Amino acid sequence: MQFADRLNNVETSAIRELFKLLGKPGIISFAGGFPDSAMFDVEGLREASARALQEEPGAALQYGATEGYEPLRTQLAAFERSKGVTDIEPQQLIVTTGSQQALDLIGKTLVNPGDKVIVEGPTFLATIQCFRLYGADVIPAPIDAQGVQVDKLEALIKEHKPKFVYLVPTFGNPSGALLTRERRLKVLELAVKYQTLIVEDDPYGDLYFGDAPPPSMLALSRDVPGSREWVAHCGSMSKVLSPGLRVGWLVAQPELLQRAVMCKQFSDAHTSTFAQATAAQYLKAGRMPATLKRVREVYAERARTMAVALKRELGDAIEFIEPQGGLFFWARLTGAGGKVKDANEFAKRAIEKGVAFVPGAPFFAKDPDLSTLRLSFATAGVEKIEEGLGRLGQAL
């Protein structure tokens, strides 16, 4: 069988492959990138789905518009307005099957083989794979705890003239980094200066532990004249409500949305109308603020526990910056005291001790740092985090 040449540019997810090793009884996993199912507002979703079937059963169960279920688009626009995007209207966004589909649609509509695309180094693994599938030359831009380093990003834009720049500015996956307000404004200025699209992926922005993060670049575009047309914003309900709903959205300029809708018609016709109707009823009922408050409190406690346990159990053999939100710790093995420095080797030892994490190399588009690793605190309770990191210390 002859397969498409584009498949030569990608391989299966290293994270998904790792999951095959997690069937061993007693494994404590810090590997997943998903929320804790115990945090799902099951009762609220049950009520929302019942209302969807009671009030508009025909619309909820029938084919729908590719752009999205109109009541949900209205609710999502209101949700974005509550976060500072003051001028958004429902017709300025489309509903997607998770934000992953929004990224895929951006790849389909914009990338030609050989096009340059700039991403953070490290960045969301599935995005690297997605853009490479369409033939992009994916170029990493350096980051630190405050997100992408803007001076180096500008140099890369000038050198490569990318089709677009992809950023996860708020509690990035895997880095946990938080792009400062000042840097966000500078990125928007670069977008205008070089006429370069900025793709802002924001699945974690509502999962903050203390003070709220800076507004999204979509919201801040009001402060940088001419920048709104150079921002494509991807949102998701997966990390804050339920991944199983598969509800995401894309905000972008009309020309991009029109082409994204056309490509979505070829893919799935529309996102599940029943899922959309359920999400619309949930948002309309006003339960989201209480859900977010609870989730933030639980994840904040787990993140603090992981930070303390990492320092206690691994000491100077590991370095990290404690995240202010999101789901992840991004860490680097130092090799201090002759301890292991290669994260792949460390992952093998950890599995033998009954604990799992994700080595960091796959998150780099080029020149991976083999000493890095990602740990998720989202799905393990405080006691499991303590126990798992105790095992991790034994694996050094």
N, C-alpha and C positions, 0 to 999 in steps of 0.2 A: 504494500500500500504506500502510495506517495503522499507525504504530508506537506503542508505549506511550509515554505522556506522560513517564514517568520517565526516558526516554533524553534528554530535553531538558536534564536537570540535569548531564550528563556529556559528556565528549568523549574522543577517543582519547588515549592516553598520549603526552605530548610526547617522552618518552624513546624510545618505540617508533618514533615518527615520525623522530627523529634517526637511528636505526639505518639508515634508508633512504639516508642520505647517506654511509654508511661503506663502500660498495662500491668506492670509489675505491682503486686499488692503492697500497699503501704507507702507508695511514692507520694511525697509532698511536692506539689508543682507550683513553681513561680514562673512557669514558662508561658502560660496563656496570656493573650492580649484581650480578654473579654471580661465583662462585668460579672459580679457575683449574682447568680440567679436568686439568691435569698433577698436581694435588694429590689426585685421586681415588685411593682405594685399590682399584684395579681387581682385583688378585689377591685381596684380602680379600672383595670383593663377589662375585667369581666363585666362591670357595669357599663363601660364604654361600648363594648361589642354588643351588649344587649340593647342599648339605646340605638346603636347604628341599625340593627335589624328591626327595631320597633318603629323608628321614625322614617327611615328611607331604605326599606329592604330591597327594593328594586335596584336602586343606585348602588347599594353596597355589594350586591351579588352579581351585577351585570358588568359587561365590558364598560370601560370608561375612557375618558380623554387621555391621550398620551401625555399631555402637559401635567395632568394630575387632577385629582378630585377637588373640585372648586372649594368646598368648605374647608378642606385641609389646607389648601393654598392660602386661604384667608387667615386661618389660624397660625400658619407658619410665618406669614408676613407680620402678624401681631407679635409673635414670639421674637422675631428679629427686631421689631420696633422696641420691645421691652429691653433689648440689649444695646440700644443706641443707634440702630439703623433707622433713623427717623423718617426717611422719605421713601421707604419701600412699599410697593403695592403687590397684590397677589400675582399679577401678570408678569412681574419681574423675576419670578422663580418658577422652576418646574420641579415636580416630585420625581425622585429617582428610587430605584430599588437599592437602598442603602447608599451612603456616600461613595462606596466603591464604584457603583455604576456611574456616578457623576464623573469620577476620575477617568473611567473607561471612555465615557462619551467625549471628554476633553481630548483624550488620546486619539479617538477615532476622527474627530472633526478637525484637529489641528496638526497632527504629526504626519509628516512624510518621511520615508526612509532617509536616514542621514541627517535629519533635523537635530539641532542641539536643544537639549532641555536641561536646565539647571535645577538641582535639588539640594537639600541639605545633606551634609555628610557627618553623621548617619541620618537616614530617613526611613520612612515606612516602606518595608520590604515589598509589599504588593504593588506599590506605586512604581518602584524601579522595574519590576517585571511587566507591569501594564504598559508603560511607555516604551520599553524595549520591544514588546510584542509588535508595536507599530513601527519599529525601525529607528527609534530615537537613539541618539548618542547621549547618554545620561552623564552629566558632569556634576560632581559634588562641590558644594561651597562650604567652607569651614564654619563650624559653629562653636559657641562656648555656652556657659550657663545662661547667658542672656540672649540666646538664639543666634541666628545667622550673623556673621561678621560683615557688616554692610560695606566697609571699604573693600574687602576682598570680593564680595558679591559684585560690586560695581566693576572691578577689574575683570571679572569673568564675563560679565555682560558685554563689556566693551570688546573683549577678545573674541567671544564666541557668537555674539548676536543671536541669542537663543530664541526659539519659538515662544517659550514661556519659562517662568521661574515658579517652581512648586515649593511651598513652605507649609509647615505645620507650626504656626507661631506660638500656640498656647498649649504648653505641657506636651510637647511633641513626643511622638512614638518613633524611635525608642528613647530619645534623649531626655525627656521630661523638661526640656528647656523652655523658658518663658521669654519671648521676645519683648523687649522693653517698648514703652510707648514711643520714646525717642527714635528707636530703630525702626519701628513700624512706619512712622512718618517719613523717615529717610528712604525706606523701601518704596513707599508710594511716590516719593519725589523721583526716584530712579525710574519707576514705571513710566512716568510722564516724560522724563528727560530722554529716555531711550525708546519710548513707545513699545514697551515690553509688557506683556500680560503677566500678572501675578496671580497664581492659583493658590488661594488660601483654603487649606483643609482644616476644619475646626470641629472635630468630633469630641474634644475633651474640654472645651472652653468653659463649660458649666460645672466642671468637677474641681473647683478650687477649695482650698482648705482654710484660708484666712481671708485676707482682703481679696476682693474681686480683681481679676487680671485687667490689664488695659483693654479698651474696646477692640473689637476685631478691626482688621484693616478695612473691611467693608464699611464699618461704622465710621472709622477715621477718615475715609476718603472724602467726607464732607469738608475736611480741613485742608485738603491738598487739591487745589483747583485742577480739574482735568483728569484726576486719577480714577474716578468711579468707573469709567469705561475700560480701564485697564486692570480691573479686579474681577476675578471669578471666584465666588465663595461657595464652598461645599459644606453643608451641614448634615447632621445625622441625629436620629433618635436612638441609635443602637446602644450607646454607652450610658444614656441617662434614663431610658424608658425600657426598651427591649430590643435586642438584636433580631429576634424572631419576627418582629413586624416588618423588617427590611424597609424602613422608611428613611429616606434621605432627601436632600434637595440641593438644587444648584441655582445660585443667583448670578446672573451675568448680563452682558449687553445683549440687546435683542437679536443681533445677527448670529451670535454664538448660540443663544437659546434655540433659535429656529433650526439651526443645523443639528443641535443636540437632540431636539425632538424628532427630527427626521431619522436620525440614527437609532434612537430608542424605539421607533416604530418597527425597525427591522429586527430589534433584539427581543423585546418582550411585549410589544404593543402598549402596555401600561403597567405600572406598579399595581399590585393587588388592590382592587378597590375596597375589599373588605378590610384589609389592613389599614388603608388610608382612612376609611370611614371611622374605624375604631380609634385611630390616632387623633382624628379631628374631634371626636366626642370627648376623648380624654383631655385634650388641651382646652376645649370649651368648658369642661367641668371645673377647671381651675385647680386641679390636683398637682400639677407639676411643681410649684414652689415647695410644697411640703415634701414631695418625693426627693427633690434635689437637696433639701436641707438634711434629710436623713442620710442620703448617700454620701454627701460631703463629710458628715460627722464620722461615719463608719470608716470611710477610706482614709480620712485624716488620722484616725487613731492607728490604723494598720500601717500607714506610712511612717508615723513616729516610732512605732514598735520596730519596724524593719531597720530604720536608721540606727536606733540604739543597739539592736542586736548585731548588725553588720560591724559596728565599731567594736563591740565586745568580743565577738566570735572570730573576726578576721583581722582586726587591728590594722596595722600599717601595711598589711599585704593587699589591701584594697583601698581605692579612693573613689569618692563619689560626692555629688552635691545633692542634698536632700530636696526632693521636688516640692513645689508649692501647690501641686494639684495633679490631676491626671491619674494614671494607673501604674506608672513605671519608675524604677530606679535605673539609671544608666551608670555603670561602674567600670573601673579599670583595675586590673591586677597589676601590682607594682613589682612583684617578685622579691619584695623585701624579705630578708632573712633566709634567702634561698628557696622561698615558697614558689609554687607553680605560677607561671606568668602567661601561659598559653591558655586561652579560655576554652578552646575545644578539648584540650587534655583535661582541664578542670571539670568540664561538663561530664566527661566519661567517669571521672572519679566520683563526681557528685551523684550520678545515677547509681553507682555501686553503693553509695551511702543512703540511697533512698530519697534523693531530692533532685529536682530538675530546674534548670533555667535555660535561657537561650544565649548561646555565644553571639558576640556582636558582629562578627565579620559579614554575615549576609546583609546587614543594614547599610553597607557602604557600596555605592555604585562603582567605585574604583579605590584602589590602595587601602584595603581594609586594615583596621587596627586589630590585630589578633589577640590583644590583651583585654578587649572590651567584652562586656556582657550586659544583658537586660534581665531584670528581675521584676516581676509583677506582684504587687501585694493585694490585688483586688479580690481574689477568690479564696484566700486563706485567712482564717480567723487569727486573732492575736496569739493564741496558744500554738497554733500550727506554724505561724511565722517564727516564734521563738524556737520551736523544736526543729524546724527546717533549717534555720540558720546555724543552729548548733551542729547539725549534720554537715552543713556546708563547711564549717570551720574544721571539722575532722577530715574533710576531703582535700584540704590544702597540701 
